[in-house]
Amino acid sequence: MFIDSHCHLDRIDLAPYQNDFSLFVQEAKQQQVQQMLCISIDLESYPAMVELVKDYPEIFLSVGVHPNVDEGEEPTEQRLLELAANDKVIAIGETGLDYLRSSGDLTWQHQRFKTHIKVAKTLNKPLIIHTREAGHDALDVLKKEGADEVGGIIHCFTEDWEFAKKALELNFYISFSGIVTFKNALAIKEVAQLVPADKFLIETDSPYLAPVPFRGKPNYPTYVPYVAEHLAELRGCTVEEIAAQSTANFHKLFGTHS
């Protein structure tokens, strides 16, 4: 059994499933993807995302606003607390810092990041962290704001082992996406080999970043086994062991069950 620990189900292309979300969920189960964590990007599309997954107990939710979203409603502590009251919400985010796609004075990005951390600590829910070309600063904020109290996930990991060690010290899990299957992702492959067995997760980040052999095409949670297969090769174990370990790690972090 696989768990996709990070996907955007409200953004995947349902055309191959006759635009029927239930057919997609059926296919995911046939591919042994039994549970999924659907990640929030902005507050404007959040109500529709909740509506989409409300009848599926195997799909969990996060609530938060992505660091690159610079329009729309700014997430206040009160608003995030209100939305997180939904029983399906098990995480806060995705949040973090991104210096690749945002530039100029990013004080607002730092402040938003801190707001999410405060909410996560108030609710005792793990954080979903996004970081691009801002690794040092992201770790600094996490440490100063006491994010280790709740921990969480460094999602779609793209840093190196030195970063990973510091993130692990702060009580964060490392989640590998399809990027780990790319030939040039040598630093990420090294981390995949070195990360402790009880501290990694797998994800698709669908509809983005499809793994080999689908690179460049729309991504789906049904492709998460390809991430697991590559991790198994790197770690010298079976796909079944990766599936079992990553599933156990997910349930331990979020207090969920299969």
N, C-alpha and C positions, 0 to 999 in steps of 0.2 A: 504494500500500500504506500502511495506517495501523497505528500501534502505540498501543494504549491503555496509557499509562504508569502508570496507577493505577486499579485496580478491585478489588472484593472478590467474587471469583467464588463463594466459599462462601456468600454471602449473597444472591445474585440469585434471583429467582423463576423456577424452571424449568418452571412449569406450562404456559406457551406452547410448550414444547419436550417435552411429554409426560414431564416430569420426567427427561429423558435429557440428561445433560451433553454427550454426544458430538454430539447434534443441535444444541445451542447452538453448539458450536465450529464445526460445519459451516456454520451460518448466519453466524457471524462472518466466516469466510473468504469466503463469498459476498458479504458487504458490504465486502470488501477489508481487514478487520481481521485482519492476518496474525499478529500477536504481541500478547501481553498480559503485564503485570506484576501479579500477584496479591499484594495487600498484606495483611500480618499486622496484626491488631488486638489479639489476646491470645494467651496461650500455651495456654489450655484448648482452643480450637478449632483450634489449629495442626496437630496430627496429622491431623485430618480434611481440612484444606485441602491438606496435602501429598499425602494419598491421592487426593483428587479430581483433582489435576492431574498426577499422576506419569507418566501415559502420553502426555503431550502436550508434545513438545519446544518447541512454539511458546509455551508458557506458562512465565514465570519467576516466582520467588517473592522476597519480602522476609521478614525475620524481625524482630519487635519487638512492643512493647506500646504502644498508643495512649495519649496523655497523659491522656485522660479515664477510662480504665479504673482504677477504684479498688478493685476486688475481684479475687480470684484470685491466681495466682502472680506475685510480683514478679520482674521479669527481672534476674538477676545477670549479671555479665560472663561467668562460666563457662557459665551456661545458654545465653546467646545465642551464644557461640562454638561450643558443642556443636551447636545447631540450625542454625547457619549453615554447618556442614560439608557440608550437602546441596548437591550440584552445581547444583541449580536456583536456589539463593539468590544473587542478584546485588546485593542492597541490604539496608541495615539500617533498620528503621522499620516503620510510621510512628511517629515520635517528635516531640517538640517541647513547646510550651506552649499551654495553652488556659485563658484566664481567663473565657471566656464560660460554659462549662458546668461548670467546677470553681471552687470558692470556698474562702475560709478560708486557713489556712496551707498554701501549696503548695510547701513545701520538698521534699516527696517527689517532686513533678512535676519540679522542677529537677534533683534527684539522678538520677531515672530518665533524663532527657534526657542528662545527662553520661555515664551508663553506656553508653547507646547510642553516643554519640560516641566513647568510648574503644574500644568493640568495632569500630566502623567503621574507626578508625585502625589498630587491630591487624590487621584483615583486609584493609585497603586497599579497602574497598567503599563506594560512595556512600551517603549518608543520604537518607531520605525524610522531609521536615519538614512537620509540621502546626502551624499557628499561628493562633489566634483571639484577637483583642483582647490580644495579648501580643507584638506585632511587635518592639518595641524590646528587650524582655528576651530574646526568642528570638535576635535578632541578636547581642546582647551575649554570650550563652552560647556561640553558635557561634564567635564571635571569640576569646573567652578560652580555649576548649577546643581551639583549633587545628583546627576542622572544615574549614577551607579546604584542608587537606592532602588530603582525600578528596572534598570537594564533595558535590554531590547535587542534590536537587530541592526547591524550595519548591512543594509540591503544592497543587492547588486554590487558586490564587493569588487572594487577596482584599484585598491591600494596595494601596498607591499607588506612583507612580514613584520617589519618594524611597527607599522601602523596597527596591524592586526594584534600584535602583542599588547599594545597600549589599550586597544579597544577591549580585549579580553580582560585586562586588569580592571576595566570599568564595568564589568559585568555584562558585556555585549556579546551576542552571538554573531558569527560571520555567515552571511547567506550568499550562495553562489548562483549566478544566473547563467544564461547561455553564453555569456562572454568567456567563461572558463573553457569552453570548447574551441575558442578561436586559436589558431596556430600561434599568433604573435602575443598571446596573453601569458607570457612566461612568468611574470611576477605573481599573477593570480594563481597559476598552476602550482607554483611553489607553496603559496599559502594553503592551497587545497590539500597539499601533502602534509603540511606541518600542523594545521589546526587540530586541537584535541577532538577526539571522537564525540565528546558530549557537548561540543560548542559550535557545530555547523548546521546550517539549514540549506534547503534547495528552493529555487524559485524560477519563474519565467519572466516576470516583469511584463507579461503579455499585455497589450499586443506588440510590445517593443522587443528588440534584441533577441530574435529567434536563434536557437542554437544551431550549430552544424548538425545535419545537412540542410537546414532551412534558412540559413543566414541570409538576411536581406528580404525575407518574406514576412508576412504577418505572423505573429507569434500567438500561441494558444497554451493554456495550462496543460493540455494533453501532450505537450512536448517536454514536460519536466522530467520524464524518464530518461531523455537524452542527456540532460545535465547529470542525472544520477549515474548513468553509464560511464560518462567521462570521469566523474569523481572516483568511481570504482576502479577504473584503470589507473588513475593517478595514485590512489591509496593502496592498491594491490589487494583489493577485497572484492566481494561479489556485489552486484546491483542490489540483491535482496538485503544485504547488510547495510548498504547506504540508505535504502528505503526505510528499514526498521529503525536505524539510528536517527535519521533526520526526523522521522515521525515522532519518536520518543522525545527528542530534543524540543520539538515544537510544543508537544503537550506539557512538557515540564516548564517551559518558559511561560506559556499562556494559561496553564491550569485547565486545559481542555482535555477531552478524551475522544476516542474514535467512536 
